[in-house]
Amino acid sequence: MRHNWEIVKLGNLIKQRMGFISIDDFHNYKLCRVQTKVQGVVLREEKQGFEIKTKKQQVCKTDDLIFAEMDARFGGYGIIPAELDGAIVSSHYFLYEINHSELEKKYLEYCLKQPWFLAQVEAKGSTNYAAIRPYQVLEYEIPLPPLAKQKRIVEKIESVQKRIEQIRKLRAEQEREIENIRYSLMTKLENTSKKVSICSVCDLQKGSFPIMKTEAGKFPFVVTGADFKTANAYDFDCTATCVPLISSTGHGNAAMHRVHYVKGKFALSNLLCAVIPKDESKVNAKYLYELFMVKKDEYFVPLMAGTSNVSLNIDKLGNVEIPLPSIDEQNHIVSFLEKTNQIRQTFKTQETELTDLLPALLDKAFKGELFVETKQALTVKNNKLESNYFVKRKMLGVYIINQSLSDNKFGDTKFEKIMHLVEYWAIKRNFNQQYHKQAAGPYDNRFTFGFYDQITKAGWFDIQKIPNSQSKITAGKNNDKSQKNYNYFSAEELEKVNLLLDFFKKSDYKVPEVVSTLYAVWNNRIILQQEISDKMLIQDFYDWNKHKEVYTKAQVENSLKWMREKNIVPDGWGKVIEGVKKR
């Protein structure tokens, strides 16, 4: 591990609880089950005392650490949840109290899930007597950062977990919407297109290759499962939709999980039927595939018959009537549905990435790489100073102003705070930013003075000073010459900038001022590796400048809540923003 944290034995952080109680025959008890693979502790069952044979039992308490004597080497350990407070376990389990002044429970819980922790348990239980002993648990070691950092690690991981669940929920909703669109489209066709029997427009041929006896080879072998196998020969050279002739579940149940679309030379299992268009200028095999995938449960499953081996008769399959629009409309439908399939494939890829994300994050956490660990954090991290940084920064500022010209509440103060948030939250590129503390929030005078001078002299914008208020920024006589962005920024970056502008479109300069200042003090604490809480952030906000006293505590608290809801949360990018040093 690459961190410089102390490696500590659990014996310095936990203490075994040795007490037992006598079971009362007339009392009801909860019994625990410690799941393997570090899946946690759950309720096994509830019993009356007279049903429990072993009359000496241990009592669990919320947040206790528990190890199963025999199953520990299989990941049989965890933390007692609140709902199992007072539950009982036998002497084959070991209970430990956690010293919460030194060890954050959730941090320990994440440690328990790491392969390096299980490796220690497996090593202790690798003898012929595979059980572990209580003293061995005290010898297991974990990295121990300061308590504040443990809490930050937990906060970061839980934040990511929450976002992952939100993304998965959104993806599931989008999947349902796509499926509804596909079903609605095909159902509409049944009411608007002529119907024909499958056998009148297609040839139906059963496959000839047995699944278990076919030798592997270079040709795709279409089987009933989701993935193709390979075969050393082929029986078709065409474009076809392949329909299973047996139930996907068996056991007397009629079901069809999928059909297959295939093109070129392929072998087909003798458990499927190839549906091949007789005239490809009139029937698109891919259209049949999309139609069958949506309507298989209505077209084919009701025709399956049999007691133990439920199957579909080819003649009955051929007699099914289907909607057949013109070939142009079929092609259009296929093109549209292929796009939805691409979206779904993207979802699958993203799901794989999401599944891999948390283990990777945990690995970084225990390597000490989740947060910046050195004084290098005081400078812009992760990217080098870019060439032509002033020009790029200038065009970024110009883009922000042009996108905000219709905002009648837009002025210099609002621009400056949005510019800070854009650079620290949306773009995160090293343009030699030199922000420091100003009454209204983060301010980079080195850039701002030159920027305002250039855009007004060029006639791109006019800046009108208004007494006791922010200056008004409007389009200048040569504004059309400011529209080019020279491709300095990607579409993804500009999309994030636009999102930020939308957030503040209806607000005056005070809202971005509060958010920009909160973002800065929060980011400062991350960079400096300081403890973080809402109370501390709010105090930092008021300590920024006496001017901040005009904002109520409720306003600041609500702004913090809003930032989390909108995910405008810092991650330690950039430089610490400090006051101007007096010479």
C-alpha positions as CSV (number, residue, x, y, z in Angstrom):
1,M,0.0,0.0,0.0
2,R,1.3,3.4,-0.9
3,H,-0.1,5.5,2.0
4,N,1.9,6.5,5.0
5,W,-0.7,5.5,7.5
6,E,0.1,3.4,10.5
7,I,-0.7,-0.4,10.1
8,V,-2.5,-1.3,13.3
9,K,-3.6,-4.7,14.7
10,L,-7.3,-4.9,15.4
11,G,-6.4,-5.8,19.0
12,N,-5.6,-2.1,19.5
13,L,-9.0,-1.0,18.3
14,I,-11.4,-3.7,19.4
15,K,-12.1,-5.7,22.6
16,Q,-13.7,-9.1,22.9
17,R,-16.9,-9.3,24.8
18,M,-16.9,-12.5,26.9
19,G,-20.3,-12.5,28.7
20,F,-23.0,-15.1,28.3
21,I,-26.6,-15.1,29.4
22,S,-28.9,-18.0,30.4
23,I,-31.8,-18.5,28.0
24,D,-35.3,-17.9,29.5
25,D,-37.7,-20.6,28.2
26,F,-40.6,-18.0,28.2
27,H,-38.7,-15.3,26.4
28,N,-38.6,-14.6,22.6
29,Y,-35.1,-14.3,21.0
30,K,-33.7,-13.2,17.7
31,L,-31.0,-15.4,16.2
32,C,-28.3,-14.0,13.9
33,R,-26.9,-15.5,10.7
34,V,-23.5,-14.3,9.6
35,Q,-23.4,-14.5,5.8
36,T,-20.3,-15.6,4.0
37,K,-18.5,-13.5,1.3
38,V,-18.7,-10.5,3.7
39,Q,-22.4,-10.1,2.9
40,G,-23.3,-8.9,6.3
41,V,-25.3,-10.1,9.4
42,V,-29.0,-10.8,9.0
43,L,-31.8,-12.3,11.1
44,R,-31.9,-16.1,10.8
45,E,-35.1,-16.6,12.8
46,E,-36.9,-15.9,16.0
47,K,-37.5,-18.6,18.7
48,Q,-39.0,-19.0,22.1
49,G,-36.4,-19.8,24.8
50,F,-37.7,-23.4,25.3
51,E,-36.9,-24.1,21.5
52,I,-33.3,-23.2,22.0
53,K,-31.2,-26.2,23.0
54,T,-28.0,-24.4,24.1
55,K,-29.0,-22.4,27.1
56,K,-25.8,-20.3,27.3
57,Q,-25.7,-17.7,24.6
58,Q,-24.0,-14.4,23.8
59,V,-25.9,-11.1,23.3
60,C,-25.1,-8.9,20.3
61,K,-25.0,-5.1,20.5
62,T,-25.4,-2.6,17.7
63,D,-22.0,-2.0,15.9
64,D,-20.4,-5.1,17.4
65,L,-17.8,-6.8,15.1
66,I,-18.7,-10.5,14.8
67,F,-16.7,-13.4,13.4
68,A,-18.0,-16.9,12.8
69,E,-15.6,-19.5,14.1
70,M,-15.9,-21.9,11.1
71,D,-17.0,-19.6,8.3
72,A,-14.7,-16.7,8.9
73,R,-12.2,-17.9,6.2
74,F,-15.1,-17.8,3.7
75,G,-15.9,-14.2,4.6
76,G,-18.2,-15.1,7.5
77,Y,-17.8,-11.8,9.5
78,G,-19.4,-8.4,9.7
79,I,-20.9,-5.6,11.8
80,I,-24.1,-6.1,13.9
81,P,-26.8,-3.8,12.4
82,A,-29.2,-1.8,14.7
83,E,-32.1,-4.2,14.0
84,L,-30.2,-7.1,15.6
85,D,-29.4,-5.3,18.8
86,G,-30.1,-7.8,21.6
87,A,-30.0,-10.8,19.2
88,I,-28.2,-13.9,20.4
89,V,-25.4,-16.1,19.0
90,S,-23.7,-19.3,20.3
91,S,-20.1,-19.7,21.5
92,H,-19.1,-20.5,17.9
93,Y,-19.2,-16.8,17.2
94,F,-16.8,-14.1,18.6
95,L,-18.1,-10.6,19.4
96,Y,-15.9,-7.5,19.7
97,E,-16.6,-4.0,20.8
98,I,-15.2,-1.3,18.6
99,N,-13.3,1.7,20.0
100,H,-15.3,4.4,18.1
101,S,-12.9,7.2,19.2
102,E,-10.2,5.7,17.0
103,L,-12.1,3.6,14.4
104,E,-15.0,4.6,12.2
105,K,-17.4,1.7,12.0
106,K,-18.1,2.2,8.3
107,Y,-14.4,2.5,7.5
108,L,-13.8,-0.9,9.3
109,E,-16.7,-2.3,7.3
110,Y,-15.0,-1.4,4.0
111,C,-11.8,-2.8,5.3
112,L,-13.5,-6.1,6.0
113,K,-14.6,-6.3,2.3
114,Q,-11.1,-6.0,1.0
115,P,-9.2,-9.0,-0.5
116,W,-6.1,-8.2,1.6
117,F,-8.2,-8.6,4.8
118,L,-9.7,-11.9,3.8
119,A,-6.2,-13.1,2.9
120,Q,-5.2,-12.7,6.5
121,V,-8.2,-14.6,7.8
122,E,-7.6,-17.4,5.3
123,A,-4.0,-17.7,6.3
124,K,-5.0,-18.2,10.0
125,G,-7.6,-20.8,9.1
126,S,-5.6,-22.8,6.6
127,T,-4.6,-25.7,8.8
128,N,-6.5,-29.0,9.1
129,Y,-8.5,-27.3,11.8
130,A,-9.9,-24.6,9.7
131,A,-11.7,-22.7,12.4
132,I,-10.3,-19.4,13.7
133,R,-9.7,-18.5,17.4
134,P,-10.6,-15.2,19.1
135,Y,-7.0,-14.2,19.7
136,Q,-6.3,-14.5,15.9
137,V,-8.9,-11.8,15.1
138,L,-6.9,-9.4,17.3
139,E,-3.8,-10.0,15.1
140,Y,-5.4,-9.0,11.9
141,E,-4.1,-5.7,10.6
142,I,-5.7,-2.7,8.9
143,P,-4.3,0.7,7.7
144,L,-5.4,3.4,10.1
145,P,-5.6,7.0,8.9
146,P,-6.7,9.7,11.3
147,L,-10.4,9.4,12.3
148,A,-11.3,12.5,10.3
149,K,-9.8,11.0,7.2
150,Q,-11.6,7.7,7.8
151,K,-14.9,9.6,7.8
152,R,-13.9,11.4,4.6
153,I,-13.2,8.1,2.9
154,V,-16.6,6.8,4.0
155,E,-18.3,10.0,2.9
156,K,-16.7,9.8,-0.5
157,I,-17.5,6.1,-1.0
158,E,-21.1,6.5,0.1
159,S,-21.5,9.5,-2.2
160,V,-20.3,7.5,-5.1
161,Q,-22.5,4.6,-4.1
162,K,-25.5,6.9,-4.0
163,R,-24.7,8.3,-7.5
164,I,-24.3,4.8,-8.8
165,E,-27.7,3.8,-7.5
166,Q,-29.2,7.0,-9.0
167,I,-27.7,6.2,-12.4
168,R,-28.9,2.6,-12.2
169,K,-32.4,3.8,-11.3
170,L,-32.4,6.2,-14.3
171,R,-31.1,3.5,-16.6
172,A,-33.8,1.1,-15.5
173,E,-36.4,3.8,-16.2
174,Q,-34.9,4.5,-19.6
175,E,-34.9,0.7,-20.4
176,R,-38.6,0.5,-19.6
177,E,-39.3,3.5,-21.8
178,I,-37.3,2.0,-24.7
179,E,-39.2,-1.3,-24.3
180,N,-42.5,0.6,-24.2
181,I,-41.6,2.4,-27.4
182,R,-40.7,-0.8,-29.2
183,Y,-43.9,-2.5,-28.1
184,S,-46.1,0.5,-29.0
185,L,-44.5,0.6,-32.4
186,M,-45.1,-3.0,-33.2
187,T,-48.7,-2.9,-31.8
188,K,-49.5,0.1,-34.0
189,L,-48.3,-1.9,-37.0
190,E,-50.8,-4.6,-36.3
191,N,-53.6,-2.0,-36.7
192,T,-52.2,-0.2,-39.7
193,S,-50.5,-2.8,-41.9
194,K,-51.7,-5.7,-43.9
195,K,-51.2,-9.1,-42.2
196,V,-49.7,-12.2,-43.9
197,S,-48.8,-15.6,-42.6
198,I,-45.1,-16.2,-42.0
199,C,-45.0,-19.2,-44.3
200,S,-46.4,-17.1,-47.2
201,V,-43.4,-14.8,-47.2
202,C,-40.7,-16.9,-45.6
203,D,-39.2,-20.4,-45.9
204,L,-39.0,-22.2,-42.6
205,Q,-36.2,-24.8,-42.1
206,K,-35.2,-26.6,-39.0
207,G,-31.6,-26.7,-38.0
208,S,-29.6,-30.0,-38.3
209,F,-26.8,-29.7,-35.7
210,P,-27.1,-31.3,-32.2
211,I,-25.9,-28.9,-29.5
212,M,-23.9,-31.4,-27.5
213,K,-22.3,-33.4,-30.3
214,T,-21.3,-30.6,-32.7
215,E,-17.5,-30.0,-32.9
216,A,-16.2,-26.5,-32.5
217,G,-15.0,-24.7,-35.6
218,K,-14.9,-21.4,-37.5
219,F,-18.6,-21.0,-38.2
220,P,-21.2,-19.3,-35.8
221,F,-23.4,-22.0,-34.2
222,V,-26.8,-20.6,-33.3
223,V,-28.2,-22.2,-30.2
224,T,-31.1,-21.5,-27.8
225,G,-28.9,-19.6,-25.4
226,A,-28.0,-16.0,-25.5
227,D,-24.5,-16.5,-26.9
228,F,-23.6,-18.3,-30.1
229,K,-21.2,-21.3,-30.1
230,T,-19.0,-22.4,-33.0
231,A,-19.2,-25.3,-35.4
232,N,-16.9,-27.0,-37.9
233,A,-19.5,-26.9,-40.6
234,Y,-22.6,-24.9,-41.6
235,D,-26.1,-25.6,-42.9
236,F,-27.2,-22.1,-43.9
237,D,-25.8,-19.2,-45.9
238,C,-28.4,-16.5,-45.8
239,T,-30.0,-13.9,-43.6
240,A,-32.5,-15.3,-41.2
241,T,-34.3,-15.0,-37.9
242,C,-34.0,-18.1,-35.8
243,V,-36.9,-19.2,-33.6
244,P,-36.5,-21.8,-30.8
245,L,-38.8,-24.8,-31.1
246,I,-38.6,-25.8,-27.4
247,S,-39.4,-23.9,-24.2
248,S,-36.7,-21.9,-22.7
249,T,-37.5,-23.1,-19.2
250,G,-38.7,-26.7,-19.7
251,H,-40.5,-28.5,-16.9
252,G,-43.8,-28.3,-18.6
253,N,-43.7,-24.4,-18.8
254,A,-44.1,-22.6,-22.1
255,A,-41.6,-19.8,-22.4
256,M,-39.4,-18.2,-25.1
257,H,-36.6,-15.9,-23.9
258,R,-35.2,-14.8,-27.2
259,V,-35.0,-15.2,-31.0
260,H,-31.7,-14.7,-33.0
261,Y,-30.9,-12.7,-36.0
262,V,-28.0,-14.1,-38.1
263,K,-26.4,-13.3,-41.5
264,G,-24.0,-15.3,-43.6
265,K,-22.8,-18.9,-43.2
266,F,-23.9,-20.4,-39.9
267,A,-24.8,-23.7,-38.3
268,L,-28.2,-24.0,-36.6
269,S,-29.1,-26.2,-33.7
270,N,-31.8,-28.8,-34.3
271,L,-33.8,-27.1,-31.6
272,L,-34.4,-24.0,-33.7
273,C,-36.1,-23.0,-36.9
274,A,-34.6,-20.6,-39.5
275,V,-37.2,-18.1,-40.8
276,I,-35.8,-17.0,-44.2
277,P,-37.4,-14.3,-46.3
278,K,-38.3,-15.6,-49.8
279,D,-37.8,-12.2,-51.4
280,E,-35.5,-9.8,-49.5
281,S,-36.9,-6.9,-51.6
282,K,-40.2,-7.4,-49.8
283,V,-39.2,-8.8,-46.4
284,N,-36.3,-7.6,-44.2
285,A,-35.1,-10.4,-41.9
286,K,-34.0,-7.9,-39.3
287,Y,-37.6,-6.5,-39.2
288,L,-38.8,-10.0,-38.4
289,Y,-36.3,-10.3,-35.7
290,E,-37.4,-7.0,-34.1
291,L,-41.1,-7.9,-34.4
292,F,-40.6,-11.4,-33.0
293,M,-38.5,-10.2,-30.1
294,V,-41.4,-7.8,-29.1
295,K,-44.3,-10.2,-29.9
296,K,-42.9,-13.7,-29.2
297,D,-44.9,-14.1,-26.0
298,E,-48.1,-13.3,-28.0
299,Y,-47.3,-15.1,-31.3
300,F,-45.4,-18.2,-30.4
301,V,-45.6,-19.1,-26.7
302,P,-49.4,-19.8,-26.7
303,L,-48.7,-22.3,-29.6
304,M,-46.3,-24.4,-27.5
305,A,-47.6,-27.7,-26.4
306,G,-46.5,-30.8,-24.4
307,T,-46.3,-32.0,-20.9
308,S,-42.7,-32.4,-20.0
309,N,-41.0,-31.3,-23.3
310,V,-42.9,-28.2,-24.3
311,S,-42.3,-27.5,-28.0
312,L,-43.4,-25.4,-30.9
313,N,-44.7,-27.0,-34.2
314,I,-43.1,-25.6,-37.4
315,D,-46.4,-25.6,-39.2
316,K,-48.1,-23.7,-36.5
317,L,-45.2,-21.3,-36.5
318,G,-45.6,-20.8,-40.2
319,N,-49.3,-20.1,-39.9
320,V,-48.8,-17.1,-37.5
321,E,-50.1,-13.9,-39.1
322,I,-47.8,-10.9,-38.8
323,P,-48.1,-7.2,-39.9
324,L,-46.0,-6.6,-43.0
325,P,-45.6,-2.9,-44.0
326,S,-43.8,-1.8,-47.2
327,I,-40.1,-2.7,-47.4
328,D,-39.2,1.0,-47.0
329,E,-41.2,1.2,-43.8
330,Q,-39.6,-2.0,-42.5
331,N,-36.1,-0.6,-43.2
332,H,-37.1,2.6,-41.4
333,I,-38.3,0.7,-38.4
334,V,-35.1,-1.4,-38.3
335,S,-32.9,1.7,-38.5
336,F,-34.8,3.3,-35.6
337,L,-34.7,0.2,-33.5
338,E,-31.0,-0.4,-34.1
339,K,-30.4,3.1,-32.6
340,T,-32.4,2.0,-29.5
341,N,-30.4,-1.2,-29.4
342,Q,-27.2,0.9,-29.5
343,I,-28.4,2.9,-26.5
344,R,-29.2,-0.3,-24.6
345,Q,-25.7,-1.7,-25.5
346,T,-24.2,1.5,-24.1
347,F,-26.2,1.0,-20.9
348,K,-24.7,-2.5,-20.6
349,T,-21.2,-1.2,-21.1
350,Q,-21.9,1.5,-18.5
351,E,-23.3,-1.0,-16.1
352,T,-20.0,-3.0,-16.3
353,E,-18.1,0.2,-15.7
354,L,-20.3,1.0,-12.7
355,T,-19.8,-2.5,-11.3
356,D,-16.1,-2.1,-11.5
357,L,-16.1,1.5,-10.2
358,L,-16.6,0.8,-6.5
359,P,-13.9,-1.9,-6.1
360,A,-11.5,0.5,-7.9
361,L,-12.5,3.3,-5.6
362,L,-12.0,1.2,-2.5
363,D,-8.6,0.1,-3.8
364,K,-7.6,3.7,-4.2
365,A,-9.0,4.5,-0.8
366,F,-6.8,1.9,1.0
367,K,-3.8,2.9,-1.1
368,G,-4.2,6.4,0.2
369,E,-4.9,7.7,-3.3
370,L,-8.5,8.8,-2.9
371,F,-7.4,12.2,-1.6
372,V,-4.3,14.2,-2.3
373,E,-1.6,13.3,0.3
374,T,1.2,15.7,-0.2
375,K,1.9,19.4,-0.4
376,Q,1.6,19.1,-4.1
377,A,-2.1,19.4,-3.4
378,L,-1.6,23.1,-2.9
379,T,-1.0,23.5,-6.7
380,V,-3.3,22.5,-9.6
381,K,-3.3,18.7,-9.6
382,N,-3.6,16.2,-12.4
383,N,-2.8,18.5,-15.3
384,K,0.0,20.7,-16.5
385,L,-0.2,24.4,-17.3
386,E,-1.6,24.6,-20.8
387,S,-0.1,26.6,-23.6
388,N,-2.0,29.8,-24.7
389,Y,-3.8,29.6,-21.4
390,F,-4.9,33.3,-21.4
391,V,-6.5,33.0,-24.8
392,K,-8.3,29.8,-23.9
393,R,-9.5,31.3,-20.7
394,K,-10.5,34.5,-22.5
395,M,-12.7,32.5,-25.0
396,L,-14.2,30.6,-22.1
397,G,-15.2,33.8,-20.4
398,V,-16.5,35.1,-23.8
399,Y,-18.6,32.0,-24.2
400,I,-20.1,32.4,-20.7
401,I,-21.1,36.0,-21.4
402,N,-22.5,35.3,-24.8
403,Q,-24.7,32.5,-23.4
404,S,-25.9,34.9,-20.7
405,L,-26.8,38.0,-22.7
406,S,-30.5,37.2,-22.4
407,D,-30.1,37.1,-18.6
408,N,-31.3,40.5,-17.4
409,K,-29.7,39.9,-14.1
410,F,-26.2,39.2,-15.5
411,G,-23.4,41.5,-14.6
412,D,-19.7,41.5,-13.7
413,T,-20.1,40.0,-10.2
414,K,-22.3,37.2,-11.4
415,F,-19.9,36.5,-14.2
416,E,-16.9,36.4,-11.9
417,K,-18.5,33.9,-9.5
418,I,-19.8,31.7,-12.4
419,M,-16.4,31.8,-14.0
420,H,-14.8,30.5,-10.8
421,L,-17.3,27.6,-10.6
422,V,-16.9,26.8,-14.3
423,E,-13.1,26.6,-13.9
424,Y,-13.1,24.6,-10.7
425,W,-16.1,22.4,-11.2
426,A,-17.0,22.1,-14.9
427,I,-13.7,22.5,-16.9
428,K,-10.8,21.7,-14.4
429,R,-8.0,22.7,-16.8
430,N,-4.8,24.5,-15.7
431,F,-5.1,28.0,-17.1
432,N,-2.8,29.5,-14.4
433,Q,-5.7,30.5,-12.3
434,Q,-4.8,32.9,-9.5
435,Y,-8.0,33.3,-7.4
436,H,-7.9,34.9,-4.0
437,K,-10.4,36.0,-1.5
438,Q,-12.5,39.0,-2.2
439,A,-15.6,40.3,-0.3
440,A,-18.0,38.8,-3.0
441,G,-16.1,35.5,-3.2
442,P,-13.2,34.0,-5.3
443,Y,-11.7,36.6,-7.6
444,D,-8.8,36.5,-10.1
445,N,-7.9,40.2,-10.7
446,R,-4.8,39.3,-12.8
447,F,-7.1,37.7,-15.4
448,T,-10.2,39.8,-15.0
449,F,-8.6,43.3,-15.6
450,G,-6.9,42.2,-18.8
451,F,-10.0,40.3,-19.9
452,Y,-12.4,43.2,-19.5
453,D,-10.0,45.5,-21.2
454,Q,-9.6,43.3,-24.3
455,I,-13.3,42.5,-24.8
456,T,-14.4,46.1,-24.5
457,K,-11.7,47.5,-26.7
458,A,-12.5,44.9,-29.4
459,G,-16.2,46.0,-29.2
460,W,-17.3,42.5,-28.3
461,F,-19.1,43.7,-25.2
462,D,-20.0,46.9,-23.3
463,I,-19.7,47.1,-19.6
464,Q,-21.8,49.7,-17.9
465,K,-21.1,50.7,-14.4
466,I,-24.2,51.0,-12.1
467,P,-23.8,52.7,-8.7
468,N,-24.3,50.4,-5.7
469,S,-24.8,47.4,-7.9
470,Q,-22.9,45.1,-10.2
471,S,-21.9,46.4,-13.6
472,K,-24.1,45.4,-16.5
473,I,-22.5,43.5,-19.4
474,T,-24.2,43.8,-22.9
475,A,-23.4,42.9,-26.5
476,G,-21.0,45.4,-28.2
477,K,-21.0,46.6,-31.8
478,N,-18.6,43.8,-32.9
479,N,-20.2,41.0,-30.8
480,D,-20.6,38.8,-33.9
481,K,-16.8,38.5,-34.0
482,S,-16.8,36.9,-30.5
483,Q,-18.9,33.9,-31.4
484,K,-16.0,31.7,-32.5
485,N,-14.6,29.4,-29.8
486,Y,-11.8,27.9,-31.8
487,N,-12.6,24.4,-30.6
488,Y,-10.7,25.0,-27.4
489,F,-13.4,23.1,-25.4
490,S,-15.1,19.8,-26.0
491,A,-18.9,19.4,-26.4
492,E,-18.9,17.6,-23.0
493,E,-17.2,20.5,-21.3
494,L,-19.5,23.1,-22.8
495,E,-22.5,21.0,-21.9
496,K,-21.4,21.2,-18.3
497,V,-20.9,24.9,-18.5
498,N,-24.4,25.3,-19.9
499,L,-25.8,23.2,-17.1
500,L,-24.2,25.6,-14.6
501,L,-25.5,28.7,-16.5
502,D,-29.0,27.2,-16.4
503,F,-28.8,26.7,-12.7
504,F,-28.2,30.4,-12.2
505,K,-30.2,31.9,-15.1
506,K,-33.1,33.2,-13.0
507,S,-31.0,34.3,-10.0
508,D,-29.3,37.6,-9.1
509,Y,-25.5,37.7,-8.4
510,K,-26.1,36.8,-4.7
511,V,-26.9,33.1,-5.4
512,P,-23.7,32.3,-7.3
513,E,-21.8,34.4,-4.8
514,V,-22.9,32.2,-1.9
515,V,-22.4,29.0,-3.9
516,S,-19.0,30.1,-5.3
517,T,-17.7,31.0,-1.8
518,L,-19.0,27.7,-0.2
519,Y,-17.4,25.7,-3.0
520,A,-14.1,27.5,-2.4
521,V,-14.0,26.9,1.4
522,W,-15.1,23.3,0.9
523,N,-12.5,22.7,-1.7
524,N,-9.8,24.4,0.5
525,R,-10.6,21.9,3.3
526,I,-10.3,18.9,0.9
527,I,-6.9,20.2,-0.5
528,L,-5.6,20.9,3.0
529,Q,-6.9,17.5,4.2
530,Q,-8.9,19.1,7.0
531,E,-12.0,17.8,8.7
532,I,-15.2,18.7,6.9
533,S,-18.7,19.2,8.3
534,D,-21.5,21.6,7.4
535,K,-20.9,23.5,10.6
536,M,-17.3,24.0,9.7
537,L,-18.1,25.0,6.1
538,I,-20.7,27.6,7.3
539,Q,-18.2,29.0,9.7
540,D,-15.6,29.2,7.0
541,F,-18.1,31.0,4.8
542,Y,-18.7,33.7,7.5
543,D,-14.9,34.0,8.2
544,W,-14.3,34.7,4.5
545,N,-15.2,38.4,4.8
546,K,-17.4,40.6,7.0
547,H,-19.6,41.2,4.0
548,K,-20.9,37.6,4.3
549,E,-22.9,38.6,7.4
550,V,-25.6,39.9,5.1
551,Y,-26.6,36.2,4.4
552,T,-28.6,34.3,7.0
553,K,-27.5,30.9,8.3
554,A,-30.7,29.4,6.7
555,Q,-29.6,30.8,3.3
556,V,-26.1,29.3,3.6
557,E,-27.5,25.9,4.9
558,N,-30.0,25.8,2.0
559,S,-27.2,26.6,-0.5
560,L,-25.2,23.7,0.8
561,K,-28.2,21.4,0.5
562,W,-28.8,22.6,-3.1
563,M,-25.2,22.1,-4.1
564,R,-25.4,18.4,-3.0
565,E,-28.7,18.0,-4.8
566,K,-27.2,19.4,-8.0
567,N,-23.9,17.6,-7.4
568,I,-21.9,20.8,-7.4
569,V,-19.5,19.3,-5.0
570,P,-15.7,19.9,-5.0
571,D,-13.1,17.1,-5.2
572,G,-9.9,19.0,-4.3
573,W,-9.0,20.2,-7.8
574,G,-7.1,23.4,-8.1
575,K,-5.2,25.7,-5.8
576,V,-6.1,26.8,-2.3
577,I,-7.9,30.2,-2.4
578,E,-6.4,32.5,0.2
579,G,-6.5,36.1,1.1
580,V,-4.2,38.6,-0.7
581,K,-0.8,38.6,1.1
582,K,0.1,42.1,2.3
583,R,3.6,43.3,1.5
